[in-house]
Amino acid sequence: MDAVILCAGKGTRLMPLTENRPKPMIPIAGKPILEHIINKIEGFVDNIYLIVKYKKEIIINHFKNHPKITFIEQKEIDGTGYAVLMAKEYIKDDFLVINGDIVFDDDLKNIVDYKNAMALTEVSNPENFGVVVLDDENNIIELQEKPKNPKSNLINAGIYKFEKNIFDILENLKPSKRGEVELTDAISELIQNGNMKGIKLNGYWNDTGRPWDLLDANKHLLKNIKTDIKGKIGKNVVIDGNVIIEESAEVKHNSVIEGPAIIKSGAIVGPLAYIRPNTVLMENTGVGNSSEIKGSIIMKNTKIPHLSYIGDSIIGENCNIACNTITANLRFDDKPVKVNIKGKIVKSVRKLGVIMGDNVKTGVQVSFMPGVKIGSSCWLGANCLIDKDVESNSFVYKKEEKIIIDKR
């Protein structure tokens, strides 16, 4: 059996994190989302076909040496159905289709036993997803797309098992109103023919559609790590809980690391740094004197040298966080932090800091209000309070009148 993983989308709801990388390549728990999926299935499939398009070279370069992976570029037509259709010439028998941006615990052993099946999961907000209705024998009898009044709390989890004849259905589909060939339209035809089972997933599932979903998935995956310390540890370092410190990483004197946490190769922590639970420092990052990081993902080559606090945040690659930069992550009223997602203000979670793109530089004493997003390649001048989203390639600075008088 083979697997097709859909990795062509842009992930606009996760901007600015997806400005410079495909959504499946956003790192959680120390490696890209897509790598977690591949690790889960590579032991029981013969071939893995990655459907790529947006920033495809990043995916290709990362996985080019994997013996089971073949890359297929999605051409001119958008849509999940057309993405699956791209694999037609490669697939010889039944196969799996998996969205390349989901995090899940299930081992998928149940779903592979059926000819045509869709993985399902229960959520508290089904109106935001494709809602599924089952009969008593777990046949899918209805599929509702983001209904105002959902008939169940079971949703499409983005994992499918198909017979090869799904390609015949896809080839005859007309584009949807969005101008895309939709996989769900093909599934609707299977449902009408009574040929689609619904299989409930076991354990955790997350579609990582919004920044706080990434942090939640990161926290979940970190629960499973075991302590493995290969890096250099200085004097009076305190390590509490499960912590991974990779070879060539260094934790300098008098630093404290509370697990679960991952410190990747080349990272330097301390002296006197405080790494709190659910934090991941990716390769070649730096967290210096008296800086505190809590529940955050810090991407490659980003430096937070001294006297700063980063909480419940995601910081992109190659950023430089100047002295005394502070992220606020909690509202006074303790209500969910509001975030701008594609022009719409939505409620997120109780604690959320800053979402920052790549190549951002802050001046000294910059402060971020909860839930703000900073586009890539911005400069944020000294003493600025950032209380609104900042577009990419912006230079934000504050003008103050300085008065000097002769006091004699």
N, C-alpha and C positions, 0 to 999 in steps of 0.2 A: 504493500500500500504506500502511496505517495501523499505528500502534503503540499498545499499551495497556501502561502502566507501573503496577505494583501498589505503592501508597504508603500503604495504609490501616492497616498494622500498628503496634503500639506499641513493639516492640523492647525487651522486658523484660530480655533478657540484657545490654543496654547501659545499664541504669540505673546511676548517676543521670543520665547524659548525655541520656537520652530523657524525663526528667521534664517538661521544658518545651519539647520539640521532637520532631517525628517523626524516626524513625531516618534516613530518606533526606535529612534536612536537616542532619545532622551534617557540619561542614565538614572536608574533607581537601584538602590542596594548594591551599588558598585559596578553595574554593567547595564548596557542598553536594554530597554523593554524587550526588543526583538530577540536579544540573546537569551533572555529568560525563557521565552517561548520555544526557541530552537533547542535549548538544553532539555526541555521537558519532553519533546517529541522525537528527538534524533535517535533514540534507542529503539524505536519500534516502527519507523518508516524507512522506506528504501531510498527515496529521493525527496528533497525539499526544494520547491520552486518559489523564489521570492519575486513577486511582481513589484517592480520599482518604477519610479518616475521622478518625483520631486527630490532634488538633491541626491540623485541615485548613486553618485560616485562615493558618497559617504558610506552607504550600506555596502556597496561592492567592495570598497577597500577594506572594510572591517571583516567581512566574511569570505573574502576571495580564496582563502586556503582551506575552507571547510570542504571535506571530500563529498558530502551529500548535496551540496547547494548548487543550484543553477539559477542565474539571474535572467528574468524576462522583463523587458521594458514595455510598459503600457504606452501605447501609441496615442493617436489623436483623440479618441473618444474617451470621455470620463465615465465613471460609474463602476460600482463593484461587480456588476454582471459582466461588463466588458473586460474588467481585470481578470476575472476567472476564465473567460473565454480565451484570453491570451495563452493559457496553458494547454489548450486543446491538443496540440500536436505532440505534447510531451507525455500526456497521461494515457496509460494503457488499461487501467482498471479502476476500481473504486478508489476514492481519494478524500482526504480531509481538506477543508478550507478554513483558515483561521485569520481573523483580523489581526494585523500586526501591532496593535496598540493596547491589547488587553493583558491583564495580570490575573492569573487564576491558579487555584490549588489542584483542581481535579486532574486525575491521570488520563482521562478520556477513554478508559478501557470500556466503559458502557456504550458510548456512542459509536464506537467502531464496529459493533456487532450488527448494526442496522444498515439497510441498503441506502435509505435517505433519512437523515435525521438532523435535527437542530438542537444544540445545547441551550438550555434555559436556566435562568436564575431568578430568584425572587428579590424584588426591590421595594422600597417604600414610596418611590416616586415613579410609578410605571408610565405616567403620562409623558415622560421625557424620552421614552424608548419605543421600540416596536413590541407591542403587547401580544401575547400568544394565548389562545383559548384551546384547551384540550378536551377530548372526550374521555370516557372511563377507561379506554385502552391506550391512553397516551398518544392518540393520533391528533395532530394539529388540525383543528377545524376552522380556525380563523386567525388572521394576522392583522392587527390594527397598528397603523403607523402614527405614533405620538397622539393617541386619542385624548379628547377632553374628558371623556368619561370611560376610563379603561374597564374592561370586563374581568380582568384578573390582575394580579401583581406579578405574574410570570412574564419575563421579557426575553427577547432574542439576545443571547449572550455572545454572538459573533463567532461561533464555532459550528461547523457543519460537516456532515458526512454525505457524500453524493455518489451515485452511480455515474458512469461515464456519459449516459444519455442526457445528463443535465446540459451538455454542450449543444445538443439539438434544440432544446428549448431556448437557450440563450441566443442562438443564431437567428431565431425567428422573432425575437422581441423587438418592439419598437421603442425608441427612446422615450423616457418619461417627460413630464412637463419641464423638468430641469435640464432636459437635453442629454440625459445620461441613461445608459443601459443598466438597469437596477437588478441586482441579484434577488432582491425580495420579490420582484415580479415573476421571476422564474420559480421561486419557491411557492408563490401563490398558485401557480399552475399545478405544481405537485400536490398542494393541499386540496385543490379541487378534485383531483383524481384519487384522493385518499391514500396518498403515497408519501406522507411525511410524518415521522415520529418526533415527539418532543421529549428530550431526555434532560432531567434536572441535574445540574452540576452539584458536586459536593464541595463544601468549603468556600473559601474566599473568591470573590470575583470583582474586578474593577475595570471599567473601560478607559480610565485615565484621560477623560475628555477635558478636564479643567485643571488648573495648577494645583489646587488642594487635593485633587484625586491622586496626583503624583506623590504628594507627601504622604497620603494615607497608604498607598501601595508600598512606598519605601518603608514606612513604619511596619507594615505587615511582614514584608520579606525579611526585615532585620530580626524579627522574632526567631528565625530559624538558624541564625549564624552561631558558630561555636568559636570560642577564643582560639586565635592562631597568631602568635606574635613572632614575627621574623625580623622586624626592623630594629633599629638602635634605640635603646631606652636609657635616658639620662638618670641622674641621681634624684631621689625623692619623688619619682613619678608615681602617681596613684592610678591604678587601673582597676575599675570595679565593674563587674558584669561581663558579658560576652563582647569581646573586642577583637577585630582583625586589624593587625598592623603589618602591612606587606613589606617584603624585603626592599631595602633601600629607602624606606620611610624612616623618619627620625622624630622621636618625642624628647624634647630637651627638658632640662632640670625643672623640678617643682611644678610640673603640669599635672592636670587631673583629667582623666578620660572615664566617663561613665557610659557603659554599654547599654543597649547594643549600639555599636558604632563601627564604622569601617574607615581606616586610614590607608589610602592606596599608595602605591610605590612612588617614591620621589617627594612625597609630602613631608613638610617640616612643621612640627607643632611645638610651640613654646619658644623660650621658657615662660613659665607662669601662665600658660593658656588653660582654658577650661572648655573641654568638649563634652557636651551633655548628650543624653540619650537620643537615638534616632537620627544621628548626624552621619553623613558620608562626606569625606574629603577625597575628591578624585585625584588623579595623578598630578604630581608637581604643584600642589596647592601649598599655601603657607598661612598658618594662623599663629600670630606672634604674641608678644608680651601683653598679658592681661586682657587678651581678647577672649570673648565667650561666644560659642556657637551652640545653638540648641535646635534640635529637630529640623535640620536643614540639609539641603543638597548643595555642595559647593563644587562646581565643575572645574575641569582641568586648568591648571596654570593660573588660577585666581589667587591673589594675595590679600590677606587681611592682617597686616603686620602688628598693629598695636592698639589697645584701649578701645576696641569696638565691640558691639553686640549685634549678632545676627540671629534672629529667632524665627522659626517656622517659615523659612524663606527658601527660594531657589535662586542661586546666583550662577550666571552663565560663565563661559570660559574667558580666560585672559582679562579678567577684571582686576582693578586695583582699588581697594577700599582703604581710604586714608584714615588717619588717626581720629578716634572718637566718632566714628560713623555709627549711628544707632538706628535699629529698626524697631518701630512700635508694632506690636502684633495683637493688641487687645483693645477693644473699644471701652470707653468709660461705662456704657450701659450694659456691657457684657453680652450684647446681641451679636449675631453673626456678622462678620466683616463683609462689606459690600465691595464687589469687584466688577470692573467693566469687562464684559465678554462680548466681543464683536458688536460693540456699540450699545449693549443692553446692560444695565446695572442689575446684578444678581447677588443673592445672598450666598455666602460661602460657608465657612465654619467659624467657630468661636475664636480661634487663634490663627492668624495668617499675617505674615510679614510682607516682605517685598518680593516681587517676581522680576528678575533682572536678566536682560539679554547679555550677549557677549561684548567684550571690549569696552566696558564701561569704567570710567574713572570718577571717583568722588574726591572732593576736596575735604579738608579737615572740618569736623563738626557738622557733617551733613546728617539730617534726620529724615526718616521715612515714616509716613503714616501707614496704618494697616491696609494691606491689600493693593498698594499702588504697583503699577507696572512700569518698568524702565526699558525702553527700546535699546537695541544694540548701538554701540559706538557713541554713547552720550558722555558728555562731561558735565558734572554737577559741581558747581563752584562752592567754595567754603561758606559755612554757616547757613546753608539753604535748608529750609523745611520743605520737603517734597510731599505735598498733599494731593496731587493729581498725577495721572499717568503722564509720562514723558515720551514723545515720539522719538524714533530712532534718529541718530545723527544730530541730536540737539545739544546746545550748550546753554545750560541754565546757570545764571549767576545773579547775585543780589547787589544792587547799588545802594549804598548808604552815604548820607552826607556826613563828612567828617569835619568837625569844627575844632580849630586850634586857636586858642587865644593866648595872649601874653599875660601871665598871671602876676607879673611884677607890678 
